[in-house]
Amino acid sequence: MTDDQQHLQTLTDIKRIMERSSRFISLSGLSGVSAGLCALVGAWLARVWLVAYYERWDSTGVYNDADYADLKVKLITTALVVMVAAVSGGLFFTWRRAKKNNLPIWDVTSRKVLINVCIPLAAGGAFAAGILYNHMETLVAPTCLVFYGLALVNASKYTLPELRYLGILEILLGIANLFLLRKGLYFWAVGFGVLHIVYGIVMWWKYERKGSFQ
């Protein structure tokens, strides 16, 4: 190895060390894939219940408060279960990747990521709760997409830069949903399902296929 090659290798090593200390790079692409699959299953269940609800309404021709309340409980429960499953899968795959590369999963950088994700998500959750309280359910899906996108953009400063692009796409999808409010479930499936799967596959291919952090 020549001197120039040695200097280049040294600079590359320094860059990697600095990146590991300033960015949380243990996020696994498989976390995105698992979250996307959970979201698609949840969207499918939600669609089954919505179709059944409207079929009952059409057959009776009468609006039923109790039936509608039951539907809301099912949809909210499904969303919570999907969220727990997606977060659990994300933590597992991230922990596995961190362990494989001998990196800490909980340090100053990961705490910064968590804080920067939680602030927009908490605001979005409170906003969505207010929307539900005021019976404006069609605004829930775009609200979730926009605030989730903001959370990803906010956290991207401390982790892989590609997360920023995913966040921007989620925001744009949420804004588009505002103009097609009755299609919220489909936007939800694309945003939380398809985009996560595509993102996860790209991240796995770029960073994990050969164990690269570049």
C-alpha positions in Angstrom: 0.0 0.0 0.0 1.4 3.4 -1.0 1.6 6.4 1.3 -1.3 8.1 -0.6 -3.4 5.0 -0.1 -2.6 4.9 3.6 -3.5 8.5 4.0 -6.8 7.9 2.2 -7.5 4.9 4.4 -6.8 6.9 7.5 -9.1 9.7 6.4 -11.8 7.2 5.7 -11.4 5.6 9.1 -11.6 9.0 10.8 -14.7 9.9 8.8 -16.4 6.6 9.9 -15.4 7.2 13.6 -16.8 10.8 13.5 -20.0 9.6 11.8 -20.5 6.9 14.4 -20.1 9.4 17.3 -22.3 12.0 15.8 -25.1 10.0 14.1 -27.2 7.0 15.1 -26.3 4.6 12.3 -27.7 1.4 13.8 -31.2 1.9 12.2 -31.9 -1.2 10.3 -33.6 -1.3 6.9 -35.4 -4.4 8.1 -37.1 -2.2 10.7 -38.7 -0.2 7.9 -39.8 -3.4 6.1 -41.4 -4.8 9.2 -43.1 -1.5 10.0 -44.5 -1.4 6.5 -45.8 -4.9 6.6 -47.5 -4.2 9.9 -49.1 -1.1 8.4 -50.4 -3.0 5.4 -51.9 -5.7 7.5 -53.6 -3.0 9.7 -54.9 -1.2 6.6 -56.3 -4.4 5.3 -58.1 -5.1 8.6 -59.4 -1.5 8.7 -60.8 -1.9 5.1 -62.6 -5.1 6.0 -64.3 -3.4 9.0 -65.2 -0.3 6.9 -66.7 -2.4 4.1 -68.7 -4.4 6.6 -69.9 -1.3 8.3 -71.2 0.4 5.1 -72.8 -2.9 4.0 -74.8 -3.0 7.2 -75.7 0.7 6.8 -76.8 0.1 3.2 -78.9 -3.0 4.1 -80.8 -1.2 6.9 -80.8 2.3 5.4 -80.5 3.6 8.9 -77.5 5.2 10.6 -76.6 3.4 13.9 -74.7 5.4 16.6 -73.6 2.2 18.4 -72.3 0.6 15.2 -70.3 3.7 14.3 -68.9 3.9 17.9 -67.9 0.2 17.6 -66.2 0.9 14.3 -64.2 3.8 15.8 -63.0 1.6 18.7 -61.9 -1.1 16.2 -60.0 1.4 14.0 -58.3 3.1 16.9 -57.4 -0.3 18.5 -56.0 -1.5 15.2 -53.9 1.7 14.8 -52.5 1.3 18.3 -51.7 -2.4 17.8 -50.0 -1.7 14.5 -47.9 1.1 16.2 -46.8 -1.2 19.0 -45.9 -4.0 16.6 -44.0 -1.7 14.2 -42.0 -0.1 17.1 -41.3 -3.5 18.6 -40.0 -4.8 15.2 -38.0 -1.7 14.7 -36.3 -2.0 18.1 -35.6 -5.6 17.6 -33.9 -5.2 14.2 -32.0 -2.1 15.3 -30.8 -3.9 18.4 -29.7 -6.8 16.3 -27.8 -4.6 13.9 -26.1 -2.6 16.7 -25.1 -5.8 18.4 -23.6 -7.2 15.2 -21.5 -4.1 14.7 -20.6 -3.7 18.4 -22.3 -0.3 18.6 -24.4 1.0 21.6 -28.1 1.2 21.0 -28.6 3.8 23.7 -26.2 6.7 23.9 -26.3 10.5 23.6 -27.1 10.4 19.8 -29.9 7.9 20.1 -31.4 10.0 22.9 -31.3 13.0 20.5 -33.0 11.0 17.8 -35.7 9.9 20.3 -36.4 13.4 21.5 -36.5 14.9 18.0 -39.0 12.2 16.9 -41.2 12.4 20.0 -41.8 16.2 20.0 -43.6 16.3 16.6 -45.2 12.9 17.2 -46.6 14.1 20.6 -47.9 17.3 19.0 -49.5 15.2 16.1 -51.1 12.8 18.6 -52.7 15.6 20.5 -53.8 17.3 17.3 -55.3 14.0 16.0 -57.1 13.5 19.4 -58.6 17.0 19.0 -59.8 16.1 15.5 -61.5 12.9 16.8 -63.0 14.8 19.7 -64.6 17.2 17.1 -65.8 14.4 14.9 -63.6 15.3 11.9 -62.3 11.8 11.3 -61.4 12.3 7.7 -58.6 14.6 8.8 -56.9 12.0 11.0 -54.9 10.2 8.2 -53.4 13.3 6.6 -52.6 14.7 10.1 -50.7 11.5 11.0 -48.8 11.5 7.8 -47.8 15.2 8.0 -46.7 15.1 11.6 -44.9 11.7 11.2 -43.1 13.2 8.2 -42.1 16.2 10.3 -40.8 13.8 13.0 -38.6 12.0 10.5 -37.2 15.2 9.0 -36.5 16.5 12.5 -34.6 13.3 13.6 -32.7 12.9 10.3 -30.1 15.4 11.6 -28.8 12.7 14.0 -29.1 9.5 11.9 -29.0 8.3 8.3 -29.7 11.2 5.8 -32.1 9.1 3.7 -34.6 9.4 6.6 -35.1 13.0 5.6 -36.3 12.0 2.1 -38.8 9.5 3.6 -40.1 12.3 5.9 -40.5 14.7 3.0 -42.5 12.1 1.1 -44.7 11.4 4.1 -45.4 15.2 4.4 -46.3 15.5 0.7 -48.5 12.4 0.9 -50.4 13.9 3.9 -50.9 17.2 2.1 -52.2 15.4 -1.0 -54.6 13.4 1.2 -56.1 16.7 2.3 -57.5 17.1 -1.2 -58.9 13.5 -1.2 -60.2 13.1 2.3 -62.3 10.1 1.7 -59.3 8.1 0.5 -57.4 8.4 3.8 -57.0 4.7 4.3 -55.3 4.3 0.9 -52.9 7.2 1.6 -52.2 5.7 5.1 -51.4 2.3 3.5 -49.0 3.9 1.0 -47.4 6.2 3.5 -46.9 3.9 6.4 -46.9 0.7 4.4 -45.4 0.9 0.9 -43.0 3.8 1.6 -41.6 2.1 4.6 -41.0 -1.1 2.8 -39.3 0.6 -0.2 -37.2 2.7 2.2 -36.2 -0.4 4.3 -35.2 -2.4 1.2 -33.1 0.6 -0.1 -31.4 1.0 3.3 -30.7 -2.7 3.7 -29.2 -2.8 0.2 -27.1 0.3 0.7 -25.9 -0.2 4.3 -26.4 -3.7 5.5 -26.0 -6.0 2.5 -22.2 -5.9 2.9 -22.1 -4.4 6.4 -21.2 -0.9 5.0 -21.6 2.3 6.9 -20.6 4.5 4.0 
